[in-house]
Every structure is written in structure tokens, then in C-alpha cells.
Amino acid sequence: MVSSTTLLKQDTKKPQKLPSIEEIKAAIPAHCFEKSLPKSLFFLVLDYVILYGCYLVLPYFEAYGWAGYITWCWVIGMFAASLFCIGHDCGHTTFSNYEWVNDLCGHIAHAPIMAPYWPWQKTHRQHHQYTSHITKDKGHPWVTEEDYEGKNFLEKHFAKFPISGLLRWNPIYTFLGLPDGSHFWPFSDLFTTTTERIKCAVSASAVFFCMGVAFYFCDYSITKWFWYYYMPCLWQGLWLVVITYMQHSHPEIEVYEDSQWNYMKGQVQTVDRTYGFGVDTLLHHITDGHVAHHMFFTRIPHYNLMEATEAIKGVLDQYPGAYRHETNYHVWFKYLWYNVRLEYLIGKGSGVLRYKLIGQEKKLH
């Protein structure tokens, strides 16, 4: 039996030194930090037009039975995830320079896809502020060896079933509140002030209002509402789970305890992934421009991410192992493989945790 300490001696391209955030910022063209409300509104409207088009072509997909319907869900789920990315910009204040516009458009983008805007904004901001911190990184639950061993069979292996991704965003994360707290219930552990609870109630009410509107357009049919509204929302959640998981999962990433964590060390554990086939552009570069987004999550709008990414790479390439990028045309298969292979982190108490890899014990003998 190989101990966790031995496993931690695995070879990684860990950077010995990292640039400062000021050094990286200086390398990025100044116009990348400029927010354009007309551009942002254009993409918001564009995503809605595309989603409307998805419903117009639905009969053509349904003509192919279940295969056609599932393909349609996959497609509309992706474009709903694109719409989520616009609300994502709003939550980071990169949609415009006006807070009220950000909040209004954030609700317009998120409420129809069952995402409570203000509660999500809170947890997501903490994810960015404490990226790759073992306990403070919200929205991305890190599992230690000790946590894993204390779970039952279903908890250990649920994520390994492909269909589980349909449920991990909604209802498990946002509604039931695992692990951060319910985003719908004002008195969940997620909220600590009256203002936060009021915001939760407003955002949740906006979601329920949109659910009601969808029910009206479905002729008050629960069956139609489920298949043509709720299921697309679940597929949007699946896309979001895949995107988020792959941005922060890699066999060589590190997760830190208080003694070792700092902002820059956490941010360089983020992974840029190119999905290809135009998907990255359709998803507003949340996939292949995520490192730049993490570095300056309140400063750079999505339409400037790729130019900023090139500038950041020019700096990070001077620090071997500091920038991670993969081209993953088969990203869905890699997502499933990572869920099987990257079960939990080892090294608790050492300050730096890494994934224990299945099969690694045999390799080390």
C-alpha cells in the first residue's frame, strides 16, 4: 500500500515563482478593460434570438424521435449556457459601468433559466476571490481523502454517472443547496444579513415568475412545461457543470490550505480549454479565456478575453507550468473520465493538496 505522502511526490510542472498581478495587468492592452454597454446588449439580444430560433426548429428535431429531442436539448442547453454567460458578466460588473443595468440585465439573463441572480453572484464572487482554496472556494466543492472515506456509496460515485450532471446544478446546487446553501431560500446558511435575504427573495421570485410565464406558454400543461422548459434548463445546467468542472480540474492542479494559499497561486490552477467547432465563441469564451477572466474577473468583459489571454500567456510562459491550456474536442468524454479518475485530494495538513490518481499506486511500485 502506497501512502498519501508518497503519492504527493508525483512529478508536476509546478512553477517555482509567479508574476505579480500588477505585472500581468501591465502586459494587457488598456482597451481590454473597457466595458461597452452596446456590445453587451447586442450579445444579450443575440442569445435570446438564438434561443427563440431553437424553439422554431424544434418540430424538425422531434421528427427524429427521442434521438432528435435529446439532440435539441443538447443544442438549446448550450445556447442557454451562453445566455448564462451574459448574466455571468453582469454579476462580475463587466456587462456595463452601471450597477443597476448589470443587476437588471443579470436578472433578465438568469431568471428564465432558473438561476437566482443575486445569490449566485455572492457564491460565485467568493469562488473567484479564493480560487483553489480548500474551504473558501465556493461553488466548486473540493473533496479530501478524509471527506471521501466518510461518504456512502452513492455520494462517492454519483458524479461518475453521466446523467448526474443534469441534476448537479439544478436542483442539487441551487435549490437543495449542496454544498453552499440554497440559492432559493432566504434563510439558508448562505445568507447572513437582511439585505442578502431580501435579494434572495427578489431573485427567487423572478425565477418563479418566469416559470409561471413558461407554464402559460405551455398551455398550462405540466407535461409540456417539463419537456420544453424544465428539461432545457436541466441541460443548461449540465453544460454549466461540465464547463465549470473542466475549468478547475486537472491531474496536476494544486489546492491550498491557509498556510500556502495566495491569490496568484490560486488563479494559475485554472485551466483554459478549447472545445473547438465554434463552441468557444458561442459560449462567449468562458471556456478558452477563463484564466484571463479569473485574473481580472471584475475588469475584462467576455468580448475582450481572447486578446487579454494572449497577453497573459506572454507573461506566464516565462514561468514554466504557470499556464495550462488543452484542446479538448472530446471534452464531454474527458469530463466523464475525470469524474472517474479524480476522486479526491490527498495531503491534508501539508498546506498543498493534489489529486490521488487511480492506478498511480501500481505505477509507483
N, C-alpha and C positions, 0 to 999 in steps of 0.2 A: 504493500500500500504506500503510495507516494503522498507525502504530507502537503498541506497547502503552502507551507513555507518553500518547499522545493519547487512547487508549481509556479511560484512567483518569480523564479529565476529564469523564466522564459525570455527569449531574446525579443526585444521590441525596438522600434526605431524611435525611442523616446528622446525628444530634444533636451539637451543639457542646459540650454539657455533659450530664453524667449525675448522677442522685442517688446517694447512698451507699447501701450495703446496709442500714445502720442506719436510714436514712430510710424505706426501703421496708418494713422489718420493723416499724417503729413504726406504719405505716398498716394492718397486718393484724391483725384481731381475735385476741386471745390464744388463744381456743379452737381456732383453725385449726391450731395447733401441737400439739394434744393427740392422742395416739395411743390408739385403743380396740381392744384385742385382740378383744373380742366382735364388733365391726363387721368387723374384718379377717378373722376366721374365717368370718363369715357370707358374705362375698364369695368366699372360697376355696371353701367348700362349694357356693355357688350356681353358680360356674363349672363345677365338676365335675358337678353335677346337669344343667346345660345340655348339657355335652358328652355325658353319658350319653344324654340325650334325642336328641341328634343321631344317635347310633347306632340308637336305636329307630326313627327315621323314615327311616333310610337306604333301606329297600325301596321307599318311596314315591317317592323321588328316582330310584332306579335303574330304576323303571318307565318313565322317560322317556329311557332310554339314556344315551349319552355326555353329552348336554346336562344331564340330571338329575344324573349323577355329578359333573360339573365344578361345577355349582351347589352341590352338597352339600359338595364340597371347599372352595369359597369360603366357605360359611357356617361349617363346622366350623373352618376355618383362622382365621376371625375370632374365634370363641369360644376357640380355643386361644391366640390372641394376647391375649385378655382374661385367661386364666389366667397367661400370661407376665407380664402387668402386675402381678398379685398377687405373683409371685415377685420382680418388679422392686421393689415396696415392701419386701419382705423384704431385698433386697440393699442398700437405702438405709436400713435400720433404721426405716422408717416403718410397718412392719406392727405392731410392738409395742415395748415398752420392754425386752424381754428378748432378749439376743443369741442364746441357744440356741433360743428359739422362732422367731426370724427365720430362723436357719440351717436348722432342721428344716423349717419350712413352705416356705422357699425351695426346698429340695430336693424337697419334695412337689409344688410347683407347676412346677418346671423340669425335673426328671429325666424325667417321662413324655413331654415334648415335645422331648426330645433336646437340652436346653440345660444344659451343665455349670455349675452354680450358682456355685461359688466362683471359677473362672477368669473367668466373665463379670462377676462382681462387681468383680474387680480392674480389668479394662479399662474397664468402664462408669464406675466411680468416677473414673478418670483423664479420661474424656470430660467429666464434669461439672466437675472441677477446672480443666480447661484448655480449656473450650469455645471453639471458633473460633481456637485456636492452630494455626499451620500444621504443626507437627511433634508437639506433645504431646497433641493431641486424639485419643485412641484411639477406635476403633470407628466413626469417620467419616473415611475417608481423603480428605484434600484433595489434589487433583491440580493441580500448577502447569503453566505452559506448557512449561517445560523437561522435566518428567516426561512430559507428554503426547507431546511430539515424540519421546521416546525409546522409546515403546511401539510394538508391532507392530499390524497392522490389527485383530486380534481383541481385543487389550487395549484399543484405542481405542474400539471400537464395541460391545463385548459388552453393556454396560449398556443400549444402545439397543434391544435385542431384548426384547420383553415377557416372554418365557419365562425370561429370565436371572434375573429376580427370584426364581424358585423355587429357585435354586441359590446365591444370593449370601449367604444366612445360613448354611444348612447344605446342602452340605458346605463351601463355599468359605471362609467366615469362621471358623466354629467348629472344623471338623475339619481342613481343609487349613491353616488359619492365615494366610490372606491378608487384611489385611496385618500383623496384630499378632502372630501366632504361634498355633499350635494350642492350642485350649482343652481338648483331649483328651489330649495327650501331655505328661507331666510334665517332660520335658527339652527342651521347645521354648523359644525365646528369650523367651517371655512370662514365664517363672518364673525367679527369681534366688535363692531361698532354699529350704532343705529343707522348711520349713513350707508354702510355696506349692506345692511339688511334691507333697507328701502330700495337700494339699487338692484338687489337680487329680486325683490318683488316686482319691480318695474320690468326688468329683463325677462323674467319668467312669464309675466303677464303678456309681454309682446309675443313670446313663443306660443303661448296658449291661444292668443288671438289669431295668429297665423294658422295654427292647427284648425281652428274653427272655420276660417276662410277656406282652407283646403277642403274641409268637410262639406261646406256649402257647394263648392265647385264639383265635388264628387257626388252631387245629388243626394246628400245625406246618407250615402251608402257606406257602412263601415268597411265592407269588403273592398270597394273601390278606393276608399281612403287608405286602407292598409297597403294595397298593391301599388297604387300610383302616387302616394305621398310618403307614407312611412317607410316603405322599402327603399325608395331612392335616398331618403335621409340616412338609412342604415348603411347603404353603400357609400354615401359620402363619408360616413364615419369610418368605414373600412379603409377608404383611400387615406383619410387623415391619420389613422392608426399606422398604416404602412409607411407613409411619409415621415411621420414623427419618429417612429421606431428606427427607421433606417438612417435618419439624420444623426442619431445618437447611439448607434450600435455598431460595433466593430470588434473583432477578436483582440485588437491591440490597444483599445482605449483604456484610459485610467479614470477612476472615480476617487475622489479625495475626501478625507475627513478634515476637520477644522485645522489641524496642525499643518496640513500640506496644501490646502486649497487657497488659490487666489484667482482673481477674475480671468487673467490671461491663460493660466493653466487650464481652467475650466473650458474656456471658449475653444481652444485648439483641439479639444476632444470631439468637436462637431465634425461631421463628415459631409462633404459635397458629393452628391451622386447625380450622374447624368442618366436619365431614363431613356432618352432618345425618342425618335419617331414624332418629334414636335411636342411631346408631352410636357417637357420642362417649360417651354414657352406658354403653353396653355395653362399650366399651373403657376404662372407668374414667377417662375424661377425660385420657388420656395425649395426646390429640390437641389439644383446645381449652384445656387447662390446663397446657401444657408450659412456658410462660415462668415461671409461679409455681413449678412443680416444679424448674426449673433454678436459680432464685434460692435456694431452700431445699430442696435435694434430700435432705437427711437430717432434715428437720424436719416437713414437711407431708404427711400421708397423702392418698391419692388422693381420698377422700370429702370432703376439705376444700378441694380445689384450686380449685373454681369460685368459692367465696366469697373465697378469697385472690386469685384472678385479678382480681376486680372491685376489690378494694382496691389491688392493684398498678397496675392501669390508671389509677386515680385519681391516682397519683403520676406515672407515666410519661407520661401525656397532657400533663403540663406541660412535657415535653421532646420537641418535635416530632421524629418519626422514631424514638423510642426503643422504641415498642411496635408490633409487627407482628401483624396478625390478618387472616386471609382466610376467607371462607366458600366452601368448595370441595365442592359436591355432586358434582362431576365429578373428584374428587381422583385417581382412577386414571388418567384421561386427562392430567391435569396432571402427574402423576408421569412418565408416558411422555414428555410434551413437554419437561419439564425435563431428562430424561436425554439428550435430543437437543440441547437448546439450551445447557445449562450444561456445556460440555465441560471447561473448565479455568480456573484462576485466573491473572491477569496481575498484574505489579507486584512480582515477587520482588526483594528488596533494598531496597524502598522503605519497608518496615515495615507497609504495608497492601496487601492483595491483594483484587481483586474479579474477578468473572466476566467473561470476554470473551464477549459475546453474538453469536451467529450473526446476520448481517445488519447488525450495528452499523456495520461499516466503510462500507457503502453509505449508511447514514443520515447519517454524519458528513461525507460529501462535499458 
